[in-house]
Amino acid sequence: MATIKCGKISFSHIEAVLFDKNGTLEDSEIYLRSLAQKTARIIDAQIPGVGEPLLMAFGVNRDYLDPAGLVSVASRRETEAAAAAYIAETGRGWVESLDIACKALEEADKYLGQTPAPLFAGGLQILRTLSAAGLKLGILSAATTQEVENFVTAHQLGDYLQLQMGVDAGPSKPDPILFWQACQDLGVEPQTTLMVGDSVADMQMARNGQAAGCIGITWMNQPKNVAGADVVINQLDEIQILDGAGE
């Protein structure tokens, strides 16, 4: 077990740390904004007038992506459903609307290609440091499991992670069942596990899951995006291990 310190806050008897992916380890802003814009254009080409309100729903305003918005925080399934709801408002049936939304997101993904989004500064180093201290590490993301695995492979993070978990079916964040499942898969108790994320959903999930603590990272954005965090940091290198880690 280890003691993790962030600023003036220390978390003792820690066995594992779970990280969100988008906006926490992965600098995915450009990709997510482009995905939203391309998806909206594809749908608007079929159903004129839907594109602009859909972009607002996604959390995109020109070149600004709301870090607390739909595309930034929601799972792919939730994003599909939200887009389908805007399409359904035009009088189309739900099955047709959902089909249009799913195909638009798939086409946008293919258009954007497979170039991975970069790691945030300090991402690789913090994983190396925590892993060397004997902590179990995992990614718990609202992205699909395949997206998580692709991210880990692209940045060669597999040696440091014991869990690569996304949302494919069933509940999404902030449902604590995801946190409990991640802890079970790692073989640790929630009370000895920290959650590091960039959204209110991450904080609520961990708190309701009785985590040892919630670390909110903002990357200089608004602290309100991680309301409920035990401590707020601006960079990953603010996560430090005190003497005695790994004992």
N, C-alpha and C positions, 0 to 999 in steps of 0.2 A: 504493500500500500504506500501511497505518497501523500504529501501535503502540497496542494496547488495554491499559489497566491496570485491574485490580480489586484494591483493597487493596494488598498488597505484591507482587503478581504482575503481570508485564507479558508481553504476547504481541506479538512483533514480526513484521513482514512479513505482515500480515493483509490479505487481499483481500475476504473475505466473512464474514458472520455468519449462521448459521441459528438460528432460534428455534423452540422447541416452542410449541404454542398453549395447550391446556388447562393451567392452573396456572402458566403462564409469562408470556404476554401477556394471556391471558383469565382473568378471575376467574370461573371456571366452577363453583365449589364448589356453589352453591345449585342450579344447573341439573342437575349430575350427580347430586347427592343426590336431587333430586326425580325424575329419570329412573329411578334405581334403585328408589326407593320405589314409584312408580307401576307400573313393570314387574313388581315382585314382587307387588303387589296384583292386577294383572290375571291373572297366572299362578296365584296362590293361589285366585282365584275359580273357576278351572277345575279346579285340582288342589289341594284343601285340604291344608295342611301343608307345602307347598313354600316358601311366602313367606318365613318367618323364616330358615331356613337359606340361602336364596338371597340375602337381604339381607346376611347375614354374608359370603357369598362375594363379593358386590359390594364389600364394604368399608364398609358402612353400619351404624352402631350408634346407634340413635335419631337424634339430630340431628348426629352426628359422621360425617364422611366421611374415611376413611383416604386421605391423599394418595398413599400407595404401593399402594392397593388396586386391585382389578380395574377398576372403573368409571373410576377416575382415570387409569389408565395404559394399559389394553388398547385395542386397536382394536375397532371395532364388530363385526367378524367374530369376534374372540376372545370378546367379551362374549356374543354370540349362542350360540357353542359352549359356553361355560361354563354359561349358563342352561339350554341344552338337555340338558347332562349331568345336571343336577339333576332335570329332568323325566324323563329316561330311567331314572333310578333307581327310578321308580314303576312300571316295567314297560312303558312305552310304547316303540314302535320309534324308532330314531334319526331317520328322516325326519320322522315325526310330531312328535317332540320339538323338532327344529330349526325346524319350521314354526311351532309354538306360540311358541317363543322369539322368532323374527323378527317375528311379527305383534304380539306383546306390546310389543316395543321400538318398533315403528312406531306403535302406538296410543298409547303413552306419549309419544312425541315429538309427535304431533299434539295430544294433550291439553295439553301444556305450551306449545304455541303457538310463534310465530316471534320472540318478543322476544329480542334478542341479549343474551348475558351481557356485563357491562361489561369494559372494558380495566382492567388493573391500573394503579395510579398510576405515572406515568413511562413508560408503554408507548409512547404517541404521541411523546413527547419523545425517547426513545432512538432510535426509528426515524428521526426527523427528523435528529437529530445525526449518526448513523452514515451516513445517506444523503448528507447534505451533505458528509461527508468523502470521498465517492467510493467507499464500500464497497458491494459487492453484498449485498443482503439477501433472505432467504427464510424462509418458514415450513415446517417439516418436522414434521408432526403425525401421531399415531396415529389422529386423527379422519379421517373420509372427506374426500376432496378437495372435495366439495360443501360440507361443513361449514366447511372452511377458507375457501373462496371466499365463503360467506355471511358469515363473520366479517369478512373483509377488506372486503367491500362495506358491511356495516353500520357499520363504523367508519371508512370512507373511507381505507384504508391503501394502496390500490393504487399511489399515486404513489411509495411508498417501497420497494416489494417487487418483486423480479424473479422470485420463485418462490413459488407457493402449492401445496404438495404434501401430500397426505394418503395414507392407506392404503386402497385399495379392493380389491385382490386381491394374492395373493402374500405375501411375507414382511412382518412387522411389526417394530417395535422389539423387541429391540436388534440386529437383523440389520444389519451395517454396509453391506450392499448398498443400503439406503435412503439412507444418508449419501453413498455414492459416486455414486448416481444424482442426488441433489440437487446435488452439486458439479459433475457433468457438465452438468446442465441450466443451471447458472449460468456455466459456462465457466471454472471455477477448479479448483485442485488441493486435495485434502483437507488437505495440509500447510500451506495458507494460509487455512484456514477454521476458524472457531470455532463451537462448539455451545453454545447457552444453553438449559437445560432444568431441569425440576423433579423428575426421576425417575432412578433407577438405570439404567433402560433407555436414557435419553438419554445418560448418561455412558458406559455400556458400548458403545453404538452408535458414539459418536464416537471413543472410545479404540481400539476394534477397527478403525475406519475410518481410523486414523492422522491424526486431526484435529490442527490446531495447538494446540488446547486445549479443555477442557470447563469451562464455567462453570455451576455448580449454584446455582439460586435457590430459597430455602426459604420466603420470606415469613414468617419467624419460626417455621417448623415445624422438625422434627427434622433435623439435618444428615445423619443416616443415610439419609434419603430420596434424597440425591444422592451416596451413597458412590461414590468413584472420581473425583469432580470435582477438577480442578486447583486451583480456588478456589471458595469458597462465599460467596454474597452474599445479603442479605436484601431488597434493593430493586434495581430496575433502574437507578436513578441511580448505583449504585456502579460501573457500567460507564463508563469514561472513556477519551477519546482524548487521547494525549499530543501535544505539539507535533510538528509534522511530518506529521500525518495528512493523507492525500490526496496526498502528494508522490510 
